[in-house]
């Protein structure tokens, strides 16, 4: 049944890709309707937001499915999500739905040779995953410090600054806006 879970991972990804294309289509139609002041503006905006909300719910399902599939394959959580921002970026909690992952592992391991083995794997995987997720704040802070140190090193490096200036000069010659 692991193969069924793999199929679910791929179908969710394909569905979200298709919905994203539809979102873009309805977004451009709404933009065009607003410019021409047409009555169909409301319909196009409703269609866009409907697709957007549907894709947002699919994102949660896709993440849960991906984590359950990785758990069943024996991939540690730290390899699947090395940084998980969560409330640090202001988007609310991004902690995985552990209960959904557990029920998905249980559901898709029913027809395997030893479903108890998969549930035991899940309990071990969950213990390590929970510890890893709880340590995210420390890892993110360490990453920010490292990023700032690298930025300061580049600002102090005359070779890097010269290369940056050369790129800016060449872009000015081409009359292109520079965003470096």
C-alpha positions as CSV (number, residue, x, y, z in Angstrom):
1,X,0.0,0.0,0.0
2,X,3.0,2.3,0.2
3,X,2.8,2.6,-3.6
4,X,-0.8,3.9,-3.1
5,X,0.6,6.6,-0.8
6,X,3.3,7.5,-3.4
7,X,0.5,7.9,-6.0
8,X,-1.3,10.2,-3.6
9,X,1.8,12.3,-3.2
10,X,2.2,12.7,-6.9
11,X,-1.5,13.3,-7.6
12,X,-1.7,16.1,-5.0
13,X,1.3,17.8,-6.5
14,X,-0.2,17.6,-10.0
15,X,-3.5,18.8,-8.8
16,X,-1.9,21.8,-7.1
17,X,0.0,22.6,-10.2
18,X,-3.1,22.6,-12.3
19,X,-5.0,24.7,-9.8
20,X,-2.2,27.2,-9.7
21,X,-2.5,27.6,-13.5
22,X,-6.2,28.1,-13.2
23,X,-5.6,30.7,-10.5
24,X,-3.3,32.6,-12.8
25,X,-5.9,32.4,-15.6
26,X,-8.7,33.8,-13.4
27,X,-6.4,36.4,-11.8
28,X,-5.5,37.8,-15.3
29,X,-9.2,37.7,-16.3
30,X,-10.2,39.6,-13.2
31,X,-7.4,42.1,-13.8
32,X,-8.6,42.6,-17.4
33,X,-12.2,42.9,-16.3
34,X,-11.3,45.6,-13.7
35,X,-9.5,47.6,-16.4
36,X,-12.4,47.4,-18.8
37,X,-15.0,47.7,-16.0
38,X,-17.0,44.7,-17.1
39,X,-19.7,43.0,-15.1
40,X,-17.8,39.7,-15.0
41,X,-15.2,41.1,-12.6
42,X,-17.0,39.6,-9.6
43,X,-17.3,36.2,-11.2
44,X,-13.6,36.1,-12.1
45,X,-12.5,37.2,-8.6
46,X,-14.8,34.6,-7.0
47,X,-13.3,31.9,-9.3
48,X,-9.8,33.0,-8.4
49,X,-10.3,33.0,-4.7
50,X,-12.1,29.7,-4.9
51,X,-9.1,28.1,-6.5
52,X,-6.7,29.8,-4.1
53,X,-8.5,28.5,-1.0
54,X,-8.8,25.0,-2.5
55,X,-5.0,25.0,-3.1
56,X,-4.3,26.2,0.4
57,X,-6.2,23.2,1.9
58,X,-4.4,20.9,-0.5
59,X,-1.0,22.2,0.7
60,X,-1.7,20.9,4.2
61,X,-2.9,17.5,2.8
62,X,0.2,17.3,0.6
63,X,2.5,18.1,3.4
64,X,0.9,15.5,5.6
65,X,1.0,12.9,2.9
66,X,4.6,13.7,2.1
67,X,5.6,13.3,5.7
68,X,3.7,10.0,6.1
69,X,5.3,8.6,2.9
70,X,8.7,9.6,4.1
71,X,8.1,8.0,7.5
72,X,7.1,4.8,5.8
73,X,10.2,4.8,3.7
74,X,12.4,5.5,6.8
75,X,13.5,9.0,5.9
76,X,14.0,11.1,9.0
77,X,12.0,14.2,9.5
78,X,15.2,16.3,9.7
79,X,15.9,15.4,6.1
80,X,12.4,16.2,4.8
81,X,12.1,19.6,6.6
82,X,15.4,20.9,7.7
83,X,14.0,24.3,8.7
84,X,10.3,24.8,9.6
85,X,9.7,28.5,10.3
86,X,6.2,28.4,11.9
87,X,5.2,31.4,14.0
88,X,8.6,33.0,13.6
89,X,7.6,34.3,10.2
90,X,4.2,35.3,11.5
91,X,2.1,32.8,9.6
92,X,0.8,30.9,12.7
93,X,1.9,27.5,13.7
94,X,3.4,25.3,11.0
95,X,3.7,22.2,13.2
96,X,2.8,19.1,11.2
97,X,-0.5,17.4,12.1
98,X,1.0,14.4,13.8
99,X,-2.3,12.7,14.3
100,X,-3.1,12.9,10.6
101,X,0.3,11.5,9.8
102,X,-0.2,8.7,12.2
103,X,-3.6,7.8,10.8
104,X,-2.3,7.9,7.3
105,X,0.6,5.6,8.1
106,X,-1.9,3.3,9.8
107,X,-4.3,3.4,6.9
108,X,-1.7,2.8,4.2
109,X,0.2,0.1,6.1
110,X,-2.8,-2.1,6.7
111,X,-2.2,-4.4,3.8
112,X,1.6,-4.6,4.3
113,X,3.2,-7.8,5.6
114,X,3.7,-6.4,9.1
115,X,1.6,-3.3,9.8
116,X,2.9,-3.3,13.5
117,X,6.4,-2.7,12.2
118,X,5.2,0.4,10.4
119,X,3.5,1.7,13.5
120,X,6.6,1.0,15.6
121,X,8.6,2.9,12.9
122,X,6.2,5.7,13.2
123,X,6.5,6.0,16.9
124,X,10.3,6.1,16.7
125,X,10.1,8.5,13.8
126,X,7.7,10.7,15.7
127,X,9.9,10.9,18.7
128,X,12.9,12.2,16.7
129,X,10.6,14.4,14.5
130,X,9.1,16.1,17.6
131,X,12.6,16.8,19.0
132,X,13.8,18.1,15.7
133,X,10.7,20.4,15.2
134,X,11.1,21.8,18.8
135,X,14.7,22.7,18.0
136,X,13.8,24.8,15.0
137,X,13.9,28.2,16.8
138,X,17.6,27.6,17.7
139,X,18.5,26.5,14.2
140,X,16.8,29.4,12.6
141,X,18.5,31.9,14.9
142,X,21.9,30.2,14.2
143,X,21.2,30.4,10.5
144,X,20.4,34.1,10.8
145,X,23.6,34.8,12.6
146,X,25.6,32.8,10.0
147,X,23.9,34.7,7.2
148,X,24.6,38.1,8.8
149,X,28.3,37.1,9.3
150,X,28.5,36.1,5.6
151,X,27.0,39.4,4.6
152,X,29.5,41.3,6.7
153,X,32.4,39.3,5.3
154,X,31.2,40.2,1.7
155,X,31.0,43.9,2.6
156,X,34.6,43.8,3.9
157,X,35.9,41.9,1.0
158,X,37.4,44.3,-1.6
159,X,37.5,41.6,-4.4
160,X,33.7,40.9,-4.0
161,X,33.0,44.6,-3.9
162,X,35.0,45.2,-7.1
163,X,33.1,42.4,-8.8
164,X,29.8,43.8,-7.7
165,X,30.8,47.2,-9.0
166,X,31.8,45.7,-12.3
167,X,28.4,44.1,-12.6
168,X,26.6,47.3,-11.8
169,X,28.7,49.2,-14.4
170,X,28.0,46.7,-17.1
171,X,24.3,46.8,-16.3
172,X,24.3,50.6,-16.6
173,X,25.9,50.4,-20.0
174,X,23.0,48.1,-21.1
175,X,20.5,50.6,-19.6
176,X,19.0,47.9,-17.5
177,X,17.8,48.5,-13.9
178,X,20.2,47.0,-11.4
179,X,18.9,45.0,-8.4
180,X,22.0,43.5,-7.0
